[in-house]
Amino acid sequence: MSRTRIDFHNELLKVCNHVYYQKPRDSKMEYPCIIYEDAKPNVRHANNKIYIHNKRYSVTYVTKDPDDPVIDQLLYLLPHTEWDRRYIGGNLWHCVYDIYF
């Protein structure tokens, strides 16, 4: 059975109460929060067919606290998580991960 985006969303809710698929335009976000969006999937071919296809999401954790424990919890949430970058924007810390699901 294939896992869906909703399954992934529910996994993210285990570490943060405010999870958004893509950045909402009309509503205010509550912090800390997770914003995720689709990213380029991992696709491997064999015998001129798709052999492996893993969905990938770009996940950004946004917080006011640079020492927030969720920053590390996200690394261990799922087995195929990679740290991408960390930056400050609008007095908020943004920690970006690539997660294959």
DSSP file (Angstrom, degrees, kcal/mol; ACC not computed):
  #  RESIDUE AA STRUCTURE BP1 BP2  ACC     N-H-->O    O-->H-N    N-H-->O    O-->H-N    TCO  KAPPA ALPHA  PHI   PSI    X-CA   Y-CA   Z-CA
    1    1 A M              0   0    0      0, 0.0     2,-0.2     0, 0.0     0, 0.0   0.000 360.0 360.0 360.0 130.5    0.0    0.0    0.0
    2    2 A S        -     0   0    0      1,-0.1     2,-0.3     0, 0.0     0, 0.0  -0.512 360.0-123.7 -78.5 140.7    1.4    3.4   -1.0
    3    3 A R        -     0   0    0     -2,-0.2     2,-0.2    98,-0.2    -1,-0.1  -0.644  28.5-146.7 -85.0 143.0    1.8    6.1    1.6
    4    4 A T     >  -     0   0    0     -2,-0.3     4,-1.8     1,-0.1     5,-0.1  -0.486  27.9-104.0-104.8 172.4    0.0    9.4    0.9
    5    5 A R  H  > S+     0   0    0      1,-0.2     4,-2.7     2,-0.2     5,-0.1   0.851 122.5  57.3 -61.7 -35.1    0.7   13.0    1.6
    6    6 A I  H  > S+     0   0    0      2,-0.2     4,-2.3     1,-0.2    -1,-0.2   0.887 103.7  52.3 -65.2 -38.3   -1.9   12.8    4.3
    7    7 A D  H  > S+     0   0    0      2,-0.2     4,-1.6     1,-0.2    -1,-0.2   0.916 111.1  47.4 -60.5 -43.0    0.0   10.0    6.0
    8    8 A F  H  X S+     0   0    0     -4,-1.8     4,-2.0     2,-0.2    -2,-0.2   0.917 109.2  53.6 -64.2 -43.4    3.1   12.2    5.8
    9    9 A H  H  X S+     0   0    0     -4,-2.7     4,-1.7     1,-0.2    -2,-0.2   0.910 107.5  51.3 -56.4 -44.7    1.2   15.1    7.3
   10   10 A N  H  < S+     0   0    0     -4,-2.3     4,-0.5     1,-0.2    -1,-0.2   0.841 106.5  54.4 -65.1 -33.9    0.0   13.0   10.2
   11   11 A E  H >< S+     0   0    0     -4,-1.6     3,-1.1     1,-0.2     4,-0.3   0.908 107.9  49.9 -64.3 -41.1    3.7   12.0   10.9
   12   12 A L  H >X S+     0   0    0     -4,-2.0     3,-1.6     1,-0.3     4,-1.2   0.839 100.7  63.6 -67.1 -32.7    4.6   15.6   11.1
   13   13 A L  T 3< S+     0   0    0     -4,-1.7    -1,-0.3     1,-0.3    -2,-0.2   0.687  88.3  72.1 -64.8 -16.8    1.8   16.3   13.5
   14   14 A K  T <4 S+     0   0    0     -3,-1.1    -1,-0.3    -4,-0.5    -2,-0.2   0.751 110.0  29.0 -69.0 -23.1    3.5   14.0   16.0
   15   15 A V  T <4 S+     0   0    0     -3,-1.6     2,-0.3    -4,-0.3    -2,-0.2   0.571 128.5  28.8-113.3 -12.7    6.2   16.6   16.6
   16   16 A C     <  -     0   0    0     -4,-1.2    -1,-0.3     1,-0.1    17,-0.1  -0.987  57.3-147.3-151.9 138.1    4.4   19.9   16.0
   17   17 A N  S    S+     0   0    0     -2,-0.3     2,-0.7     1,-0.2    16,-0.1   0.719  89.3  61.7 -77.4 -21.6    0.8   21.0   16.4
   18   18 A H        +     0   0    0     14,-0.4    16,-2.5    12,-0.0     2,-0.4  -0.886  64.0 163.2-114.2 103.8    0.9   23.5   13.5
   19   19 A V  E     -a   34   0A   0     -2,-0.7     2,-0.4    14,-0.2    16,-0.2  -0.977  13.1-170.9-124.7 130.8    1.6   21.8   10.1
   20   20 A Y  E     -a   35   0A   0     14,-3.1    16,-2.4    -2,-0.4     2,-0.8  -0.975  21.1-140.1-125.5 132.9    0.9   23.5    6.8
   21   21 A Y  E    S-a   36   0A   0     -2,-0.4    16,-0.2    14,-0.2    14,-0.1  -0.841  84.8 -16.0 -88.3 115.1    1.1   22.0    3.3
   22   22 A Q  S    S-     0   0    0     14,-3.5    14,-0.2    -2,-0.8    15,-0.1   0.251 108.0 -60.5  62.7 161.4    2.7   24.8    1.3
   23   23 A K        -     0   0    0     12,-0.1     2,-0.1     1,-0.1    12,-0.0  -0.594  57.4-125.2 -77.7 121.4    2.8   28.2    2.7
   24   24 A P        -     0   0    0      0, 0.0     5,-0.1     0, 0.0    -1,-0.1  -0.423  20.6-167.0 -67.7 139.2   -0.7   29.5    3.4
   25   25 A R  S    S+     0   0    0     -2,-0.1    -2,-0.0     1,-0.1     0, 0.0   0.819  80.5  38.5 -93.4 -36.2   -1.4   32.9    1.7
   26   26 A D  S    S+     0   0    0      2,-0.1     2,-0.3     0, 0.0    -1,-0.1   0.641 107.8  60.9 -95.6 -15.7   -4.7   34.0    3.4
   27   27 A S  S    S-     0   0    0      1,-0.0     2,-0.3     0, 0.0     0, 0.0  -0.791  79.9-111.6-117.0 156.3   -4.2   32.9    7.0
   28   28 A K        -     0   0    0     -2,-0.3     2,-0.3     1,-0.0    -3,-0.1  -0.596  32.9-129.8 -78.7 142.7   -1.7   33.7    9.7
   29   29 A M        -     0   0    0     -2,-0.3     2,-0.4    -5,-0.1     4,-0.1  -0.699  12.3-136.4 -92.0 147.3    0.6   31.0   10.7
   30   30 A E        -     0   0    0     -2,-0.3   -12,-0.0     2,-0.1     0, 0.0  -0.864  36.0 -96.9-102.4 138.9    1.1   30.0   14.3
   31   31 A Y  S    S+     0   0    0     -2,-0.4     2,-0.2     2,-0.1    32,-0.1  -0.817  98.5  40.1-110.9 148.2    4.6   29.4   15.5
   32   32 A P  S    S+     0   0    0      0, 0.0   -14,-0.4     0, 0.0     2,-0.3   0.579  89.0 150.5 -70.9 155.9    6.3   27.1   16.0
   33   33 A C  E     - B   0  62A   0     29,-2.2    29,-3.0    -2,-0.2     2,-0.4  -0.958  43.3-127.8-149.8 166.2    5.2   25.4   12.8
   34   34 A I  E     -aB  19  61A   0    -16,-2.5   -14,-3.1    -2,-0.3     2,-0.5  -0.982  18.9-171.2-118.6 130.7    6.1   23.1   10.0
   35   35 A I  E     +aB  20  60A   0     25,-2.8    25,-3.3    -2,-0.4     2,-0.3  -0.987  13.0 177.0-118.6 128.3    5.7   24.0    6.4
   36   36 A Y  E     +aB  21  59A   0    -16,-2.4   -14,-3.5    -2,-0.5     2,-0.3  -0.952   7.9 175.0-133.9 155.7    6.2   21.4    3.7
   37   37 A E  E     - B   0  58A   0     21,-1.8    21,-2.5    -2,-0.3     2,-0.1  -0.963  40.5 -80.4-149.8 163.2    5.9   21.1    0.0
   38   38 A D  E     - B   0  57A   0     -2,-0.3     2,-0.3    19,-0.2    19,-0.2  -0.364  46.3-175.4 -66.0 145.2    6.6   18.6   -2.8
   39   39 A A  E     - B   0  56A   0     17,-2.4    17,-0.6    -2,-0.1    -1,-0.0  -0.821  43.4 -60.9-132.3 174.1   10.2   18.3   -4.0
   40   40 A K  E     -     0   0A   0     -2,-0.3    17,-0.0    15,-0.1    -1,-0.0  -0.384  61.4-130.2 -59.9 124.1   12.0   16.4   -6.7
   41   41 A P  E     -     0   0A   0      0, 0.0     2,-0.8     0, 0.0    14,-0.2  -0.248  16.5-107.6 -73.9 163.9   11.4   12.7   -6.0
   42   42 A N  E     + B   0  54A   0     12,-2.4    12,-2.7     2,-0.0     2,-0.5  -0.848  45.6 177.3 -90.9 112.9   14.1   10.0   -6.0
   43   43 A V  E     - B   0  53A   0     -2,-0.8     2,-0.4    10,-0.2    10,-0.2  -0.977   9.7-176.2-124.1 128.7   13.6    8.0   -9.2
   44   44 A R  E     - B   0  52A   0      8,-2.4     7,-3.2    -2,-0.5     8,-1.7  -0.961  11.5-150.1-123.1 142.6   15.8    5.1  -10.3
   45   45 A H  E     + B   0  50A   0     -2,-0.4     2,-0.3     5,-0.3     5,-0.2  -0.831  16.5 172.8-114.1 149.8   15.4    3.2  -13.5
   46   46 A A  E >  S+ B   0  49A   0      3,-2.5     3,-1.3    -2,-0.3    -2,-0.0  -0.955  73.3   3.0-151.4 137.3   16.2   -0.4  -14.5
   47   47 A N  T 3  S-     0   0    0     -2,-0.3     3,-0.1     1,-0.3    -1,-0.0   0.879 129.7 -60.2  53.0  41.6   15.4   -2.2  -17.8
   48   48 A N  T 3  S+     0   0    0      1,-0.2     2,-0.3     0, 0.0    -1,-0.3   0.751 120.1  97.0  60.0  27.5   13.9    1.0  -19.2
   49   49 A K  E <  S-B   46   0A   0     -3,-1.3    -3,-2.5     0, 0.0     2,-0.5  -0.927  87.5 -89.3-136.5 162.1   11.3    1.1  -16.4
   50   50 A I  E     +B   45   0A   0     -2,-0.3    -5,-0.3    -5,-0.2     3,-0.1  -0.635  41.5 174.5 -73.3 123.8   11.0    2.9  -13.1
   51   51 A Y  E     +     0   0A   0     -7,-3.2     2,-0.4    -2,-0.5    -6,-0.2   0.821  67.4  18.0 -97.3 -43.3   12.5    0.6  -10.5
   52   52 A I  E     +B   44   0A   0     -8,-1.7    -8,-2.4     2,-0.0     2,-0.4  -0.997  58.6 177.9-134.0 136.4   12.3    2.9   -7.4
   53   53 A H  E     +B   43   0A   0     -2,-0.4     2,-0.5   -10,-0.2   -10,-0.2  -0.898   6.3 177.6-139.9 109.1   10.2    6.0   -6.8
   54   54 A N  E     -B   42   0A   0    -12,-2.7   -12,-2.4    -2,-0.4     2,-0.1  -0.953  26.7-129.5-114.4 126.6   10.4    7.7   -3.4
   55   55 A K  E     -     0   0A   0     -2,-0.5    46,-2.7   -14,-0.2     2,-0.4  -0.457  24.6-158.4 -69.2 144.1    8.4   10.9   -2.8
   56   56 A R  E     -BC  39 100A   0    -17,-0.6   -17,-2.4    44,-0.2     2,-0.4  -0.983   7.0-166.7-128.2 139.8   10.4   13.7   -1.3
   57   57 A Y  E     -BC  38  99A   0     42,-2.6    42,-2.6    -2,-0.4     2,-0.7  -0.963  20.1-136.0-123.6 141.5    9.2   16.7    0.6
   58   58 A S  E     -BC  37  98A   0    -21,-2.5   -21,-1.8    -2,-0.4     2,-0.5  -0.887  30.9-166.8 -92.3 118.6   11.1   19.9    1.5
   59   59 A V  E     -BC  36  97A   0     38,-2.8    38,-3.0    -2,-0.7     2,-0.5  -0.931   9.3-168.5-116.6 126.7   10.2   20.5    5.2
   60   60 A T  E     -BC  35  96A   0    -25,-3.3   -25,-2.8    -2,-0.5     2,-0.6  -0.964   7.0-158.4-118.0 123.4   10.8   23.8    7.0
   61   61 A Y  E     -BC  34  95A   0     34,-3.0    34,-2.5    -2,-0.5     2,-0.5  -0.891  12.4-163.2 -98.4 124.4   10.5   24.0   10.7
   62   62 A V  E     +BC  33  94A   0    -29,-3.0   -29,-2.2    -2,-0.6     2,-0.3  -0.936  20.2 153.9-114.7 126.2    9.9   27.7   11.8
   63   63 A T  E     - C   0  93A   0     30,-2.2    30,-3.3    -2,-0.5    -2,-0.0  -0.966  48.4-136.8-147.7 159.6   10.5   28.7   15.4
   64   64 A K  S    S+     0   0    0     -2,-0.3    -1,-0.1    28,-0.2    30,-0.1   0.622  91.1  74.9 -88.0 -16.4   11.4   31.6   17.6
   65   65 A D    >   -     0   0    0      1,-0.1     3,-1.5    28,-0.1    -1,-0.1  -0.871  63.1-161.5-104.7 114.7   13.8   29.5   19.7
   66   66 A P  T 3  S+     0   0    0      0, 0.0    -1,-0.1     0, 0.0    26,-0.0   0.689  95.3  49.7 -68.1 -15.1   17.1   28.6   18.1
   67   67 A D  T 3  S+     0   0    0      4,-0.0    -2,-0.0     3,-0.0     0, 0.0   0.085  76.9 148.2-108.2  22.1   17.5   25.8   20.6
   68   68 A D    X   -     0   0    0     -3,-1.5     3,-1.4     1,-0.2     4,-0.4  -0.364  48.0-138.9 -58.7 127.9   14.1   24.2   20.1
   69   69 A P  T >> S+     0   0    0      0, 0.0     4,-1.8     0, 0.0     3,-0.6   0.725  96.9  71.8 -64.8 -20.4   14.3   20.4   20.7
   70   70 A V  H 3> S+     0   0    0      1,-0.2     4,-2.3     2,-0.2     5,-0.2   0.800  83.5  70.9 -65.0 -27.2   12.0   19.8   17.7
   71   71 A I  H <4 S+     0   0    0     -3,-1.4     4,-0.5     1,-0.2    -1,-0.2   0.916 108.5  33.8 -55.4 -44.1   14.9   20.8   15.4
   72   72 A D  H X> S+     0   0    0     -3,-0.6     4,-0.8    -4,-0.4     3,-0.7   0.826 111.3  63.2 -80.3 -32.9   16.7   17.6   16.3
   73   73 A Q  H >X S+     0   0    0     -4,-1.8     3,-0.8     1,-0.2     4,-0.7   0.866  96.7  59.1 -60.4 -35.9   13.5   15.5   16.7
   74   74 A L  H >X S+     0   0    0     -4,-2.3     4,-0.6     1,-0.2     3,-0.6   0.842  97.9  59.9 -63.6 -32.0   12.7   16.0   13.0
   75   75 A L  H <4 S+     0   0    0     -3,-0.7     6,-0.3    -4,-0.5    -1,-0.2   0.813 113.7  36.8 -63.9 -28.5   16.1   14.4   12.1
   76   76 A Y  H << S+     0   0    0     -4,-0.8    -1,-0.2    -3,-0.8    -2,-0.2   0.394  92.7  90.5-104.9   1.2   14.9   11.2   13.8
   77   77 A L  H << S+     0   0    0     -4,-0.7    -2,-0.1    -3,-0.6    -1,-0.1   0.942 100.0  14.8 -63.0 -48.8   11.3   11.3   12.9
   78   78 A L  S >< S-     0   0    0     -4,-0.6     3,-0.5    -3,-0.1    -1,-0.2  -0.936  77.5-121.4-128.8 150.4   11.7    9.3    9.7
   79   79 A P  T 3  S+     0   0    0      0, 0.0     2,-0.5     0, 0.0    22,-0.1   0.739 104.8  55.2 -66.9 -22.8   14.6    7.1    8.5
   80   80 A H  T 3  S+     0   0    0     20,-0.4    20,-2.5     2,-0.0     2,-0.4  -0.466  75.0 133.7-112.0  61.7   15.3    9.0    5.3
   81   81 A T  E <   -D   99   0A   0     -2,-0.5     2,-0.4    -3,-0.5    18,-0.2  -0.922  31.9-169.6-113.0 133.6   15.7   12.6    6.6
   82   82 A E  E     -D   98   0A   0     16,-2.9    16,-2.7    -2,-0.4     2,-0.3  -0.980  23.0-124.9-124.7 134.7   18.5   14.9    5.4
   83   83 A W  E     +D   97   0A   0     -2,-0.4    14,-0.2    14,-0.2     3,-0.1  -0.571  31.3 173.4 -71.2 134.8   19.5   18.2    6.9
   84   84 A D  E     -     0   0A   0     12,-2.7     2,-0.3     1,-0.4    13,-0.2   0.793  48.6 -43.5-108.6 -64.8   19.5   20.9    4.2
   85   85 A R  E     -D   96   0A   0     11,-1.2    11,-3.2     2,-0.0    -1,-0.4  -0.975  37.1-137.7-162.2 170.5   20.1   24.4    5.8
   86   86 A R  E     +D   95   0A   0     -2,-0.3     2,-0.3     9,-0.2     9,-0.2  -0.998  28.7 159.6-139.3 135.7   19.3   26.8    8.6
   87   87 A Y  E     -D   94   0A   0      7,-2.4     7,-3.2    -2,-0.4     2,-0.4  -0.972  34.4-119.3-151.6 164.9   18.6   30.5    8.2
   88   88 A I  E     +D   93   0A   0     -2,-0.3     2,-0.3     5,-0.2     5,-0.2  -0.916  33.3 164.4-109.5 133.9   17.0   33.5   10.0
   89   89 A G  E >   -D   92   0A   0      3,-2.4     3,-0.8    -2,-0.4    -2,-0.1  -0.939  68.4  -3.0-150.1 126.3   14.1   35.4    8.4
   90   90 A G  T 3  S-     0   0    0     -2,-0.3     3,-0.1     1,-0.2    -1,-0.0   0.874 127.7 -59.2  62.7  37.6   11.7   37.8   10.0
   91   91 A N  T 3  S+     0   0    0      1,-0.2     2,-0.4   -27,-0.0    -1,-0.2   0.740 116.4 113.3  60.9  25.2   13.3   37.2   13.5
   92   92 A L  E <   - D   0  89A   0     -3,-0.8    -3,-2.4   -27,-0.0     2,-0.4  -0.967  67.8-124.5-126.6 143.4   12.4   33.5   13.1
   93   93 A W  E     -CD  63  88A   0    -30,-3.3   -30,-2.2    -2,-0.4     2,-0.5  -0.729  23.0-162.7 -85.4 132.7   14.7   30.5   12.7
   94   94 A H  E     -CD  62  87A   0     -7,-3.2    -7,-2.4    -2,-0.4     2,-0.5  -0.977   5.5-172.6-118.5 120.6   14.0   28.3    9.7
   95   95 A C  E     -CD  61  86A   0    -34,-2.5   -34,-3.0    -2,-0.5     2,-0.4  -0.967  11.3-158.1-116.0 120.7   15.4   24.8    9.6
   96   96 A V  E     +CD  60  85A   0    -11,-3.2   -12,-2.7    -2,-0.5   -11,-1.2  -0.837  13.1 176.6-109.4 134.5   15.0   23.0    6.3
   97   97 A Y  E     -CD  59  83A   0    -38,-3.0   -38,-2.8    -2,-0.4     2,-0.5  -0.920  26.5-137.1-129.4 153.2   15.1   19.2    5.7
   98   98 A D  E     -CD  58  82A   0    -16,-2.7   -16,-2.9    -2,-0.3     2,-0.5  -0.976  28.1-173.2-107.1 123.6   14.6   16.9    2.8
   99   99 A I  E     -CD  57  81A   0    -42,-2.6   -42,-2.6    -2,-0.5     2,-0.4  -0.975  14.2-151.9-124.1 125.4   12.5   14.0    3.8
  100  100 A Y  E      C   56   0A   0    -20,-2.5   -20,-0.4    -2,-0.5   -44,-0.2  -0.800 360.0 360.0 -92.4 134.0   11.8   10.9    1.6
  101  101 A F              0   0    0    -46,-2.7   -98,-0.2    -2,-0.4   -45,-0.2   0.330 360.0 360.0-139.8 360.0    8.5    9.3    2.4
